[in-house]
Amino acid sequence: MEERALNPPGRRLWWILCLAACGEGPDVNDLGLGLDLGMADATADAAADVGADAGLEPDLGFALDATQPDAADADLGFAEDLGLPEDVGLPEDVGLPEDAGADAGPDLGVDAGTPDPGPPILCAAYGAVSNEGVLANAGLTELSGLAASNSQAGVLYGHNDSGGAPVIFILSTTGADLGERVLDGVTPTDWEDLALGPGPNGPSLYIGDIGDNGLNRPEPYRVYRVDEPFVGGGPSTSTVAFEVFELEYPGGVHHNAETLLVHPITSDLYIVTKESTGDPSQVYKASAPLVLGAINLLSLVTTLAVPAGLDLPVTGGDIHPLGEALLLRTYNTIYQFIRPAGPDFDPIFSAPYTRVPAAPLGIGPNNEIQGEAITWFPNGLGYYTASERTNQQLHAVRCQ
């Protein structure tokens, strides 16, 4: 009678448990029944198995479910029971704040949100010309070249036109006098422009002795290179060391020029010729490094589309501090060129141009009677201009 009380299902369960304990017969986990439904901890473990293992056929065969004191602990801690990738349920993938910007991209195939583009490098639009201050150094009577320091805030460099002493004038961005640096032993023929660019010891100033109004100068065209001076304390005068490089146009022909450009990354040097009114300028290049003690032969890059219309001859220019744009000026207008996409800089000279704000041609503090000097702000978000003659105003144009 007692044997009949042990009904067949009960007997079958006892048999299964016995075989499993002895290492024979089917794994109780593979039956989807057994331990989880008939054991004492069914109340605790059933919830985990119903949420994870229920309906899986088989239960992946992990012995951990059978050997843990409470199989629920094993089921809840292993993503393998779900048949899903390892990182299911990890905080990195569920959009938690600490990971929302980093992990969403790789998992979804795209980055969530828009990356910060950083500060702009060019003005989308420019404001009006502003007066920054009078050029205070009385010796600065024919300002022809202008360059802005990118390592010393508020510092500009300039020089006089032909016939002046071999002096680099240092001035502030309000026109104040900060001193002079003399290239002792140099006799300028026709200094016309100034550019800041890389040098062997760091930032350097390049002075273009490239003017040739009569197209008959007997001296070679030259460029002087000076380590950028350190400016400190009150105005002071001292001599500086320099290097001199000789240049020659193809075929030894003569060109008058008032625009010297130095690329801020490659150090390549460019000269833009000054042609008669109505005639477009040409661009010539001396690839870096320049050679001391030998002629550096210039090569023709292109003929510009400017000056155009009633614009007067080109008198100055500057390359954007990051090499992304170019400014060329005449007495009455300023052109901006944007570098086209691609690894080379030279196509910029054939790119479309726009006219940007310039001080009007004329006499008075708001005007420039003979404007030749121009330089970008060190951050590229505006530019300074100035004119020859005494008591001239330093002008600036900023992003709108």
Buried (B, 14 or more C-beta within 10 A) or exposed (E): EEEEEEEEEEEEBEEBBEBBEEEEEEBBBEBBEBBBEBBEEEEEBBEBBEEBBEEEEEBBEBEBBBEBEEBBBBBBEBBEBBEEEEEEEEEBBEEEEEBEEEBBEEEEEEEEEEEEEEEEBEBEEBEEBBEBBBBBBEEBBBBBBBBBBBEBEBBBBBBBBBEBBBBBBBBBBBBBBBBBBBBEEBEBBBBBBBBBBBBEEEBBBBBBBBBBEEEEBEEBBBBBBBBBBEBEEEBEEEEBEBBBBBBBBEEEEEBBBBBBBBBBEBBBBBBBBBBEEEEBBBBBBBBBBBEEEEEBBBEEBBBBBBBBEEBBBBBBBBBBBBBBBBBBBBBBBBBBBBBEEEEEBBBBBBBEBEEBBBBEBEEEEBBBBBBBBBBBBBBBBBBBBBBBBEEBBBBBBBBE
